[in-house]
Amino acid sequence: MLEWFKSRRNIRRIGRWCGWAALILLAFTLLTGYGISQFRIVNSLTFGLLDKVSSHRWHHYTDIPLVIFTLIHVVIAVWGRLGARKRRCK
């Protein structure tokens, strides 16, 4: 299992997947935030799945995963760029 993490390509793949997951969570967080303020519109658009109470609950549940996925994506992206810079300078 540790051999899999030693490959830079696999680590970049993790960063890419975390970026996509963060983007999806961001869109969902924006939708639920809009569902809190404009609940009648979102309730009809989601066919009754997101009312005001469930939008508020899901909005708070997505905060921590959004931050975690975003941080993983940014750290891996910056780490990859610093590694590329070090290889060019040698």
C-alpha positions as CSV (number, residue, x, y, z in Angstrom):
1,M,0.0,0.0,0.0
2,L,2.8,2.4,0.8
3,E,4.4,1.7,-2.6
4,W,1.2,3.2,-4.2
5,F,1.7,6.5,-2.3
6,K,5.3,6.8,-3.4
7,S,4.3,7.5,-7.0
8,R,3.9,11.3,-7.7
9,R,1.3,10.4,-10.3
10,N,-0.9,8.7,-7.7
11,I,-0.6,11.6,-5.3
12,R,-1.5,14.0,-8.0
13,R,-4.5,11.8,-8.8
14,I,-5.6,12.0,-5.2
15,G,-5.3,15.8,-5.4
16,R,-7.4,15.9,-8.5
17,W,-10.1,13.7,-7.0
18,C,-10.2,15.9,-3.9
19,G,-10.5,19.0,-6.1
20,W,-13.5,17.5,-7.9
21,A,-15.1,16.4,-4.6
22,A,-14.5,20.0,-3.2
23,L,-16.2,21.5,-6.3
24,I,-19.2,19.2,-5.9
25,L,-19.5,20.0,-2.2
26,L,-19.2,23.7,-2.9
27,A,-22.0,23.6,-5.4
28,F,-24.1,21.6,-3.0
29,T,-23.3,24.0,-0.1
30,L,-24.3,27.0,-2.3
31,L,-27.5,25.2,-3.2
32,T,-28.4,24.5,0.4
33,G,-27.4,28.0,1.4
34,Y,-29.8,29.3,-1.2
35,G,-32.3,26.8,0.1
36,I,-32.1,28.4,3.5
37,S,-32.8,31.9,2.3
38,Q,-35.1,31.1,-0.7
39,F,-36.6,27.9,0.4
40,R,-39.7,28.0,-1.7
41,I,-37.7,28.1,-5.0
42,V,-35.3,25.4,-3.9
43,N,-38.1,23.2,-2.6
44,S,-39.8,23.3,-6.0
45,L,-36.6,22.8,-7.9
46,T,-35.5,19.8,-5.9
47,F,-39.0,18.3,-6.0
48,G,-39.4,18.6,-2.2
49,L,-36.1,17.0,-1.3
50,L,-34.6,20.2,0.2
51,D,-36.9,22.2,2.4
52,K,-35.7,24.9,4.8
53,V,-34.9,22.6,7.7
54,S,-33.1,19.9,5.6
55,S,-31.2,22.6,3.7
56,H,-30.0,24.1,7.0
57,R,-28.9,20.7,8.3
58,W,-27.1,19.7,5.1
59,H,-25.5,23.2,4.9
60,H,-23.8,22.6,8.2
61,Y,-22.9,19.0,7.5
62,T,-20.9,20.0,4.4
63,D,-18.7,22.6,6.0
64,I,-15.9,20.4,7.4
65,P,-15.6,18.0,4.4
66,L,-15.5,21.0,2.1
67,V,-12.6,22.5,4.0
68,I,-10.8,19.1,4.3
69,F,-11.0,18.3,0.5
70,T,-10.0,21.9,-0.4
71,L,-7.0,21.8,1.9
72,I,-5.9,18.4,0.6
73,H,-6.2,19.6,-3.0
74,V,-4.3,22.9,-2.4
75,V,-1.5,21.2,-0.4
76,I,-0.9,18.6,-3.0
77,A,-1.0,21.2,-5.8
78,V,1.5,23.4,-4.0
79,W,3.7,20.5,-3.1
80,G,3.8,19.4,-6.7
81,R,4.7,22.9,-7.9
82,L,7.5,23.2,-5.3
83,G,8.8,19.8,-6.3
84,A,8.8,20.8,-10.0
85,R,10.6,24.0,-9.2
86,K,13.3,22.2,-7.2
87,R,13.9,19.8,-10.1
88,R,14.3,22.7,-12.5
89,C,16.8,24.5,-10.4
90,K,19.2,21.6,-10.0
